[in-house]
Amino acid sequence: MPQPIHPSALRRALAAALLAALFLQASRGQTAPTAPAAALPVADAPASWSLHGQATWIDQGHPSFNSPYEGPNSLEGNSENERTFSMSIFMGYRVWAGTEVYLEPEAFQGHGLSNTLGMAGFPNGEAVKAAFPNLHYNTSKVFIRQTFGLGGETEKIEDDQNQVAGVYDVNRITLTVGKFSAGDNFDDNAYSHDTRTQFLNWALWESAAWDYPADVVGYTAGLEADWNTKDWTLRYGVFMEPTEPNGARFDYHVLDAHGQILEFDRRYSAGDLAGTVRPFVYWNEARMGNYEDALAAPDLGDALSQSRAYRSKVGLGMSWDQQLAKDLGAFVRLSWDDGRSESFAFTEVDRSAAAGLSLGGDRWGRKADTLGVAGVVNGIVPSHQAYLAAGGTEGLILGDGALNYGPEEILEAYYSWQAVTWLSLSPDFQYAVHPGYNRDRGPVVIYALRAHLAY
């Protein structure tokens, strides 16, 4: 089990600044100072605080399935059942107009099926790649957001998680710096981007071939810059990479170890039906291994880790969502990477295509309910296949000890029942063919029940 992640000096400083600002504001009872006119996106008296919380419990299991052999990173062939739990508090404070600070303490417990191993499209999006038998604290986010209004039409931003309510210029530039998740705003999708309320599978809620920078629990530190207009948003981010695959600590050789992503979000309407397409490109640099070098080594056992050096990986992808009717939406995710370096921070996927439908419950008198159905096909490059077939097990999440390669094909369906305004219950079903890209194993049926509380 990895040791708890200790906040860096930057994160401690940001947290101290947040607490100091809150204390001063509370003790003085004074209005915060006004920023210069160039940084005034708020048109009327905004809220100063945002406070939300969530708790998510997932019970997931599978019956026995065909498994003639297993390796150290296999999905267990015998029936199993596991649970995960997360609890988060989302705190935001507007220091002055245009400047906000955010803090998100979280606690995790549990792990995914087979210790979160064995499937590239892993079936539980709440299962971090670390085992926490007891409740584990993590300062998941602490960041500053600065918004510069550029004038013209305004829009109201509602109070939400990591979002203080206010009225902003539609045409604006926003800078975010600190610790957060690279996927908070990038690769978004209206119907599949929140594992706590939507699809659970890793390859559905994110573009699986985007090896996004993250530590072992899914967060990073970096800078994001957004330029927003009425019809489009241009996003750029640069983020820190861990010191090793699935690592708990960041690599401070930032010139050699970082991930960059550039995304263009284009919003449009087809009549009264809204849609958004989000193409992106990314470029990662980190101390990564090379599958071909590992295969050429006399001893495969630790060959992948021995081959690690500062290398690059490039990729691209697209997330698209489209309303088909007032209560029906469709989505597509496509992603690809060059596969030249090992999978490093997210999961072992070099090619992925996903699509799905989301239907609201209006038609059967349950307006707040949602029914979702989706499928995904994942693949890996030949050198990655050869490494796993030779018995390689140093990868992020896979390693059966052998491989009869086939694309990983997964179907998922869920129903979110809104029991009360603050609680939803979601039975979930997944069917995976060739788990871990192995034709010799599976198929496997995976079932889950999710309870999500939010306020």
DRENLO-338795 format. One record per residue (C-alpha): residue in three letters; x negated, y, z negated. Coordinates in steps of 0.02 Angstrom, whole numbers, padded with zeros to 5 digits, always signed. Layout:
AlaXYZ...
This chain:
Met+00000+00000+00000Pro-00073+00170+00046Gln-00103+00295-00090Pro+00015+00446-00105Ile-00030+00587+00012His-00103+00734-00083Pro-00057+00906-00014Ser-00197+01001+00072Ala-00253+01172+00015Leu-00143+01249+00150Arg+00012+01159+00091Arg-00023+01202-00091Ala-00044+01384-00044Leu+00118+01386+00054Ala+00211+01302-00088Ala+00139+01427-00213Ala+00190+01571-00100Leu+00367+01503-00091Leu+00383+01483-00280Ala+00307+01654-00312Ala+00427+01738-00190Leu+00577+01652-00268Phe+00521+01699-00444Leu+00491+01881-00401Gln+00656+01898-00312Ala+00751+01818-00456Ser+00663+01914-00593Arg+00670+02086-00513Gly+00843+02070-00436Gln+00784+02182-00295Thr+00810+02175-00109Ala+00660+02105-00016Pro+00558+02231+00085Thr+00604+02263+00265Ala+00487+02204+00402Pro+00431+02319+00542Ala+00559+02350+00678Ala+00467+02237+00801Ala+00507+02087+00692Leu+00690+02123+00654Pro+00799+01988+00733Val+00938+02001+00605Ala+01078+02119+00650Asp+01178+02118+00490Ala+01156+02074+00306Pro+01101+01891+00311Ala+01101+01757+00179Ser+00938+01743+00082Trp+00947+01560+00033Ser+00978+01390+00108Leu+00996+01237-00004His+01048+01065+00057Gly+01017+00886+00009Gln+01037+00710+00076Ala+01021+00530+00022Thr+01021+00382+00142Trp+01029+00198+00096Ile+01012+00063+00229Asp+01032-00124+00203Gln+00970-00220+00356Gly+00942-00402+00396His+00937-00537+00528Pro+00974-00724+00531Ser+00842-00851+00584Phe+00791-00846+00766Asn+00679-00943+00885Ser+00499-00918+00827Pro+00378-01057+00878Tyr+00228-00960+00811Glu+00196-00803+00710Gly+00050-00686+00677Pro+00013-00561+00538Asn+00114-00425+00626Ser+00263-00529+00682Leu+00446-00505+00645Glu+00480-00650+00528Gly+00575-00793+00611Asn+00666-00845+00452Ser+00817-00747+00397Glu+00775-00593+00293Asn+00856-00439+00220Glu+00778-00274+00167Arg+00834-00105+00103Thr+00770+00072+00120Phe+00817+00228+00024Ser+00772+00410+00051Met+00821+00567-00042Ser+00780+00744+00017Ile+00807+00923-00040Phe+00800+01059+00094Met+00757+01229+00023Gly+00740+01389+00125Tyr+00717+01570+00076Arg+00714+01728+00182Val+00571+01832+00111Trp+00620+01978+00221Ala+00705+01999+00389Gly+00622+01884+00514Thr+00515+01788+00389Glu+00571+01628+00303Val+00485+01496+00198Tyr+00543+01315+00181Leu+00505+01172+00063Glu+00568+00992+00078Pro+00524+00872-00063Glu+00573+00692-00028Ala+00572+00523-00111Phe+00564+00354-00023Gln+00585+00174-00078Gly+00581+00008+00012His+00517-00047+00182Gly+00582-00114+00345Leu+00606-00294+00399Ser+00443-00393+00394Asn+00354-00244+00313Thr+00403-00133+00461Leu+00314-00245+00587Gly+00355-00351+00738Met+00456-00241+00857Ala+00397-00090+00955Gly+00575-00025+00955Phe+00590-00050+00769Pro+00771-00066+00710Asn+00768+00052+00558Gly+00724+00234+00587Glu+00717+00265+00399Ala+00582+00132+00375Val+00414+00221+00364Lys+00257+00122+00403Ala+00213+00099+00219Ala+00286-00008+00082Phe+00356+00082-00070Pro+00420-00044-00198Asn+00457+00100-00316Leu+00520+00275-00283His+00378+00371-00200Tyr+00370+00562-00195Asn+00312+00656-00041Thr+00304+00843-00001Ser+00367+00812+00174Lys+00383+00992+00233Val+00316+01160+00179Phe+00308+01292+00315Ile+00332+01474+00362Arg+00442+01529+00507Gln+00423+01701+00585Thr+00552+01762+00712Phe+00526+01911+00829Gly+00684+01979+00908Leu+00664+02045+01086Gly+00828+02143+01093Gly+00991+02120+01187Glu+01133+02000+01147Thr+01140+01920+00974Glu+01203+01754+00907Lys+01250+01688+00736Ile+01144+01547+00666Glu+01237+01445+00536Asp+01167+01387+00371Asp+01095+01211+00387Gln+00951+01100+00336Asn+00789+01197+00363Gln+00889+01345+00427Val+00941+01504+00335Ala+01099+01583+00407Gly+01086+01747+00499Val+01121+01842+00660Tyr+00975+01839+00782Asp+00932+01907+00952Val+00967+01772+01080Asn+00806+01823+01166Arg+00675+01790+01032Ile+00505+01714+00995Thr+00486+01602+00843Leu+00323+01543+00764Thr+00319+01401+00638Val+00162+01352+00543Gly+00135+01227+00403Lys+00180+01046+00370Phe+00333+00972+00456Ser+00377+00840+00587Ala+00326+00858+00768Gly+00496+00788+00815Asp+00597+00917+00718Asn+00629+01022+00874Phe+00537+00932+01015Asp+00624+00791+01109Asp+00791+00838+01033Asn+00955+00761+01089Ala+01135+00796+01042Tyr+01182+00612+01029Ser+01025+00523+00971His+00898+00613+00863Asp+00951+00583+00682Thr+00927+00409+00610Arg+01030+00456+00458Thr+01191+00484+00558Gln+01162+00418+00736Phe+01064+00274+00813Leu+00939+00183+00702Asn+00817+00111+00829Trp+00649+00201+00847Ala+00656+00193+01038Leu+00827+00276+01043Trp+00808+00424+00924Glu+00639+00472+00998Ser+00555+00452+01168Ala+00457+00297+01122Ala+00306+00328+01234Trp+00276+00499+01152Asp+00143+00447+01027Tyr+00184+00599+00922Pro+00057+00656+00790Ala+00107+00597+00617Asp+00043+00524+00455Val+00104+00358+00386Val+00272+00434+00334Gly+00300+00533+00494Tyr+00241+00710+00457Thr+00099+00820+00519Ala+00030+00997+00500Gly+00021+01121+00642Leu+00093+01265+00741Glu+00248+01276+00849Ala+00293+01424+00961Asp+00467+01441+01041Trp+00529+01569+01167Asn+00718+01564+01171Thr+00838+01644+01297Lys+01022+01617+01334Asp+00995+01472+01454Trp+00826+01398+01410Thr+00692+01376+01278Leu+00506+01353+01309Arg+00418+01261+01167Tyr+00234+01230+01132Gly+00159+01138+00984Val-00013+01088+00923Phe-00024+00966+00777Met-00152+00873+00672Glu-00186+00687+00698Pro-00224+00560+00560Thr-00401+00497+00533Glu-00351+00321+00586Pro-00198+00238+00664Asn-00050+00248+00547Gly-00162+00342+00426Ala-00114+00436+00269Arg-00242+00576+00288Phe-00268+00705+00425Asp-00426+00722+00529Tyr-00498+00895+00500His-00609+00885+00655Val-00468+00981+00738Leu-00561+01020+00900Asp-00577+00832+00930Ala-00418+00772+00845His-00252+00854+00885Gly-00093+00828+00984Gln-00016+00956+01101Ile+00155+00958+01182Leu+00241+01077+01304Glu+00429+01064+01330Phe+00558+01159+01432Asp+00740+01148+01372Arg+00867+01195+01506Arg+01046+01219+01447Tyr+01189+01222+01572Ser+01376+01195+01589Ala+01477+01091+01711Gly+01644+01176+01691Asp+01680+01168+01505Leu+01558+01024+01478Ala+01386+01067+01409Gly+01223+00982+01448Thr+01037+01002+01413Val+00885+00928+01498Arg+00717+00932+01406Pro+00564+00879+01509Phe+00398+00879+01416Val+00214+00836+01438Tyr+00092+00794+01299Trp-00094+00773+01272Asn-00166+00688+01118Glu-00347+00680+01061Ala-00397+00572+00913Arg-00520+00439+00858Met-00432+00300+00953Gly-00485+00127+01009Asn-00485+00057+01185Tyr-00404-00111+01226Glu-00523-00151+01370Asp-00676-00118+01260Ala-00602-00227+01123Leu-00572-00370+01246Ala-00752-00361+01305Ala-00820-00381+01128Pro-00886-00553+01073Asp-00773-00554+00920Leu-00596-00489+00942Gly-00560-00485+00755Asp-00609-00305+00720Ala-00656-00258+00898Leu-00519-00127+00918Ser-00570-00030+00763Gln-00753-00046+00811Ser-00715+00031+00982Arg-00639+00188+00907Ala-00707+00354+00967Tyr-00633+00524+01005Arg-00528+00493+01159Ser-00377+00569+01243Lys-00205+00508+01295Val-00082+00598+01409Gly+00101+00566+01437Leu+00267+00640+01489Gly+00450+00617+01454Met+00626+00685+01467Ser+00775+00692+01351Trp+00946+00731+01427Asp+01119+00743+01352Gln+01283+00781+01440Gln+01463+00800+01384Leu+01575+00690+01491Ala+01733+00744+01399Lys+01772+00845+01243Asp+01743+00692+01132Leu+01625+00590+01243Gly+01442+00617+01278Ala+01301+00525+01367Phe+01113+00531+01344Val+00956+00471+01431Arg+00775+00463+01372Leu+00628+00422+01487Ser+00446+00422+01433Trp+00275+00365+01494Asp+00094+00372+01439Asp-00068+00325+01525Gly-00105+00183+01402Arg-00293+00217+01410Ser-00308+00224+01220Glu-00227+00125+01081Ser-00057+00169+01012Phe-00102+00282+00867Ala+00035+00364+00765Phe+00212+00315+00819Thr+00236+00144+00896Glu+00166+00026+01029Val+00258+00083+01185Asp+00184+00146+01350Arg+00343+00145+01453Ser+00522+00171+01393Ala+00694+00200+01468Ala+00848+00223+01357Ala+01029+00272+01388Gly+01187+00277+01285Leu+01361+00344+01251Ser+01434+00431+01098Leu+01623+00439+01074Gly+01711+00543+00941Gly+01856+00469+00846Asp+01990+00592+00905Arg+02073+00459+01012Trp+02116+00350+00862Gly+02151+00489+00737Arg+01978+00493+00656Lys+01906+00658+00718Ala+01750+00652+00609Asp+01705+00472+00656Thr+01583+00422+00795Leu+01558+00264+00897Gly+01389+00246+00982Val+01324+00117+01106Ala+01151+00121+01187Gly+01015+00014+01263Val+00827+00031+01286Val+00690-00058+01383Asn+00509-00039+01323Gly+00345-00093+01404Ile+00157-00085+01382Val+00011-00073+01505Pro-00086-00230+01561Ser-00238-00199+01448His-00123-00184+01297Gln-00035-00344+01350Ala-00202-00435+01368Tyr-00260-00379+01197Leu-00103-00448+01112Ala-00109-00607+01217Ala-00290-00638+01161Gly-00233-00631+00979Gly-00269-00450+00937Thr-00184-00392+00778Glu-00261-00222+00739Gly-00121-00125+00823Leu+00004-00013+00737Ile+00151-00131+00725Leu+00127-00285+00837Gly+00025-00445+00837Asp+00102-00618+00854Gly-00069-00699+00879Ala-00022-00739+01060Leu+00091-00664+01193Asn+00199-00722+01337Tyr+00237-00547+01398Gly+00410-00483+01435Pro+00487-00310+01419Glu+00567-00276+01251Glu+00755-00253+01280Ile+00867-00190+01141Leu+01054-00153+01129Glu+01124-00054+00982Ala+01300-00008+00928Tyr+01357+00085+00772Tyr+01516+00157+00700Ser+01504+00306+00583Trp+01655+00314+00468Gln+01672+00481+00377Ala+01740+00422+00211Val+01743+00598+00137Thr+01663+00761+00193Trp+01500+00721+00104Leu+01488+00533+00135Ser+01480+00427+00292Leu+01467+00237+00305Ser+01399+00157+00463Pro+01394-00027+00509Asp+01259-00055+00641Phe+01223-00199+00760Gln+01066-00228+00865Tyr+01021-00367+00986Ala+00838-00380+01039Val+00770-00486+01181His+00582-00521+01181Pro+00544-00437+01013Gly+00365-00374+01016Tyr+00361-00404+01206Asn+00355-00592+01178Arg+00462-00709+01285Asp+00419-00853+01168Arg+00512-00772+01023Gly+00691-00716+00999Pro+00818-00658+01042Val+00860-00587+00872Val+01022-00515+00803Ile+01000-00375+00677Tyr+01139-00304+00569Ala+01142-00157+00449Leu+01251-00050+00339Arg+01203+00132+00313Ala+01271+00249+00180His+01230+00434+00204Leu+01269+00570+00080Ala+01242+00753+00127Tyr+01284+00923+00053
